[in-house]
Amino acid sequence: MINSRTIFVIVMLGALVFSSCRRQSMQLRSSVRRTQNDVRYFNRDVSQVKNLLGIETEETADPQDSTSKTLFTPVDQKNIFTSYGYVYDAINGSKDVINSSNFYWDSIQKVYYVRNKKYSKIKPENEVFGWHPYWMGSAWESYPFELLSTISYFSYKLDPNTGSYTNPKQMNEWRNTAMIDSAKLKKTKVLLTVSSHGYANNNSFLGDQAKWGVMIDSVSVLLLERDADGVDINFENLPYLKRGSFNRFIEELRKRLNQKFGTKTPVISLTLPAVDSREIFDVQDLQKFVDLFVIMGYDYNTGPQLQGAVAPLIPFETKNISLNNTLKYYLEAGIDPSKTVLALPYYGSMWEGTLGEGGSTSSMFERKVTYREVRSIFNDEFVTKNNLSPILEKNSMTNYFNITYPDNTTKEVWFDDDYTLGKKYDFAITNNLKGIGIWALGYDNGYNELWDVIETKFATDAVPVVDPVGQIEGYPIKVSNYILKKKDLLLVSSLFFLFAVAIGFVLALSDWKVRDSIVKNQFHRFIMVMIIFIFLTPIIYLVNELFFLKSTWKYYAVFILGGLTIYLSSFLKIKSTKRP
């Protein structure tokens, strides 16, 4: 039987155990809280460093936000540039695309904008589409890719009998051309045009779905090899009875390309004819699968018609064909203007004829002439010598030269220039189209005025810059990143070095020989003043930051104190002392 003494001992032991456990538990809780605080402080410091470097944390990144991979730290960076823009310029160069003086902060949009012409870019809501024909060779080296939203290599020539291509030389060029790299460097999308022309060719290809698979597989390999953005379909002279087959082909192309590209959605653009066979294209059904329609607004008068404009704005002297009627047709057919561009010519037409009795002229189409040819043939010297001037036909909004030679033969050249193209660009903008296209890039090679119009109509030099501090990759940014990561080590090392130098300097001054040498030698006095400058600068800067609200007087204070040191040192006299 348990007596009272045993019960008392048990109770006391229990109390001691409980008290000890409670004390240990409280100590453990306190330790956990301290650890949690340390972790929280650490995470806060890490977050600050990441914010400064432009690295977004996974917790704050929006998975639906396409910009989540790039930090958006406007307030921090605004403060950095306000106080330390001169440091950024010194490191990266004040003449760089981005510097502390050429961009501004939009407090409403919460983003920086750079204003610099050489940093121009097509507005995101607009599209400037251009074809690079393989026969233009290296002309792409002069293309201003920043003024091109999309460039399409022309072309993969479709073999209607197999679905493969008939031009291996050009496809090998596609695999190796540096044009694609240059375009992607400027964020210009790159497409590969698949061309198939002729009633019989299109009838053969569209009538056999096995050929569709061959073509899609072949094109997919070529696109993925160059990390291209998609395909441009250029089928001309479609058979009317193959209208449904063409729609099913485009639907199959969309499905198969989506599968092959994985997470990346490929672009499909489709060219539409200006006049002939345009009713074959069912745009309402096709726009379910097509990202961009390109209306070919050219080749209106390059056949057996009367001489006239290649791309007339409204009809002139011919049947009722014009850009206005073409666009009206497609809009009434239900095309989506927001995914449609109007392609215009960088070439004109040349006509030859004979002047008959009564001043009548009989003319025949001779050939097409590029804008570069027109400018070269009708240069200032030729125009002045022959007393010529281009005539602007206002209905078609096109220029033409008319020359009569002594033997009564004639030449007539119709062409667009920067003014007439600008008016046709306005026509596209007025009709709420996404933008314009160019057939073909390189036809203006050597002349920049046509690009100036595109820049005026469709580009902006106010470019958003999400992360200006990290925008310029390279040595300065890498050094900055390293310093931030190793800041504690670098701070301790710097302080150790500074104290070592300071103590060494003070100990050196304790030697009478050193003091005597400084006073008597002007060069030594200069060295001493420079050392004082080094010590005064951080001290004055610290005082200024703490007490004077970051004013600019610190720079003057350092030089005033340094100058005063030089002045006072000139009065020092040290009597020579003979030492044993």
Secondary structure, DSSP 8 states (H G I E B T S, - for coil): ---HHHHHHHHHHHHHHHHHHHHHHHHHHHHHHHHHHHHHHHHHHHHHHHHHHT---TTT--TT-TTTTS---HHHHHHHHHHHHHHHHHHH-TTSSS-TTSEEEETTTTEEEEE-GGG-EE-TT-EEEEEEEGGGGGGGGG--GGG-SEEEEEEEEB-TTTSSBS-HHHHHHHHH-THHHHHHHTT-EEEEEEEEESHHHHHHHHT-HHHHHHHHHHHHHHHHHTT--EEEEEEES--GGGHHHHHHHHHHHHHHHHHHHTTS--EEEEEE-SSTTGGG--HHHHTTT-SEEEEE---SSSSSS-S--SS-SS--SSSS--HHHHHHHHHHTT--GGGEEEEEESEEEEEEEEE-GGG-EEEEEEEEEEHHHHHHHT-HHHHHHTT---EEETTTTEEEEEEE-TTSEEEEEEE--HHHHHHHHHHHHHTT-SEEEEE-TTTTTT--HHHHHHHHHHEESEEEES-HHHHS-SHHHHHHHHHHHTHHHHHHHHHHHHHHHHHHHHHHHTSHHHHHHHHH-HHHHHHHHHHHHHHHHHHHHHHHHHHSTT-SHHHHHHHHHHHHHHHHHTT---------
